[in-house]
Amino acid sequence: MSELTYCSICGCALEDEAECYEVENEILCQECYDNETVICDHCGEHLFLFPLLP
């Protein structure tokens, strides 16, 4: 049995590595990746719209 990974924002379980997106060393689900990140105009990397609180 494989370990589940959880989205850093909403906490949903991600069963497949293909469902995981990494942004600024955090793991996100597809929905949070689409809604909570933007692409930087300068470097082309995905960044959070708002910083995550610890």
VOMAR-845841 format. One record per atom (N, C-alpha, C, O): residue in three letters; x, y negated, z. Coordinates in pm, whole numbers, plus 50000, padded with zeros to 5 digits. Each point is the difference from the previous one (the first is absolute). Example, Ala and Ser with C-alpha at 12.3 -4.5 7.8 and 13.67 -1.06 7.14 Angstrom:
% residues 2
Ala513195056950780Ala499114988150000Ala500904988050000Ala501045000250066Ser498614989349862Ser500824988150006Ser499234989150073Ser500514988950017
//
This chain:
% residues 54
Met500845011850000Met499164988250000Met500894987550000Met500974999450076Ser498724990949841Ser500814987949992Ser499474989450096Ser498835000050038Glu502074991050001Glu499614989250089Glu499254989349923Glu500284997349884Leu498754996550184Leu499274989049939Leu500784987150021Leu500714998450099Thr499164992649807Thr500554986650011Thr498804990750013Thr498945002849943Tyr501224986350130Tyr498884990950024Tyr500334986149947Tyr501134995450009Cys497864998049936Cys500144986349950Cys500314990850117Cys499365000850105Ser501634990549878Ser500414990750105Ser498974989250028Ser500054993750106Ile499025004049803Ile499004989550021Ile498685005750052Ile499544996250107Cys499865013049818Cys498665004950039Cys500045013150077Cys499015003850062Gly502125003149935Gly500145012350076Gly499445012549936Gly499995010550063Cys499544988749812Cys499455011849936Cys501105010449973Cys501164996549976Ala498455016150029Ala500945011049978Ala500285001549851Ala499084999849918Leu502195001650048Leu500435001749861Leu500605014049990Leu501095002650050Glu498185006349885Glu500405014049994Glu501035003049893Glu500765009650013Asp499294982449883Asp500885002549887Asp500974988349985Asp499614988450014Glu501645014649958Glu501014989549983Glu499624990449888Glu500384988350003Ala498865016449898Ala499584991549888Ala499014989350046Ala499804990049930Glu499575011850187Glu499074990150055Glu500714989050077Glu499364990250039Cys501945011149983Cys500764990850085Cys500714989449916Cys500595002949896Tyr499344984750152Tyr500704988949938Tyr500854993650107Tyr499524997450110Glu501764999849861Glu500884993950098Glu500214985349967Glu500404996549889Val499334995050209Val500214985649987Val500704995350127Val499505002250110Glu501634991449875Glu500764994750113Glu500165010550110Glu499814997150118Asn500545015049844Asn500245011450090Asn498765004850075Asn500125006950100Glu498704989549853Glu498745004750057Glu499285008649897Glu500114997449880Ile499175012750165Ile499255008849911Ile498554995249993Ile499384997650103Leu500105001149776Leu498644995249979Leu499205009749914Leu500565007449920Cys498114992550099Cys499105007349911Cys499764991349876Cys500394988349997Gln498985017349903Gln499724992849874Gln499184987450024Gln500314989449945Glu498655011550138Glu499124988550024Glu500764988550066Glu499874988549957Cys500905014350147Cys500774989550067Cys501104994649909Cys500284988050002Tyr500335020649920Tyr501024995749904Tyr499404990049901Tyr500614989749970Asp498195013449981Asp499354991249903Asp499514986950062Asp500064989549937Asn499455011150189Asn499364988550062Asn500894991650090Asn499694988350025Glu501415017350024Glu500804993050101Glu501404996149951Glu500794994750078Thr499535008049795Thr501324996649949Thr499894991749872Thr498975000149932Val502104992950037Val500134992349876Val501365003249940Val500885005250068Ile499284991749805Ile501295001749934Ile500734986650001Ile499454989849956Cys501785010250095Cys500824987950007Cys500354995349858Cys500445007949917Asp499354979350057Asp500314994349869Asp501504999949971Asp500404999949883His500435000250220His501444999049982His500685013649985His500855001849913Cys498775007850173Cys500725012849998Cys499175011649945Cys500565010649969Gly498134987850018Gly499165010449946Gly499615010950099Gly499345009649962Glu501064989050166Glu499685009850103Glu498624997050059Glu499544988650001His499815022050050His498754998250074His500334995050140His500905005450065Leu498384984449981Leu500164994250133Leu498644998850064Leu498994999349930Phe500975000450203Phe498744998350069Phe499484985849983Phe500774990449999Leu497905008249987Leu499384986749997Leu500224993050132Leu500324988150003Phe499525019350107Phe500194994950135Phe500935009650072Phe499895012249981Pro501024982950102Pro500915008950072Pro499245009250093Pro499014996050061Leu501455016649951Leu499425009450095Leu500484996550140Leu501184996950020Leu497935003650075Leu500394997450139Leu500535012850061Leu499525010849969Pro501474988050118Pro500585012150063Pro499035007050093Pro500345010250059
//
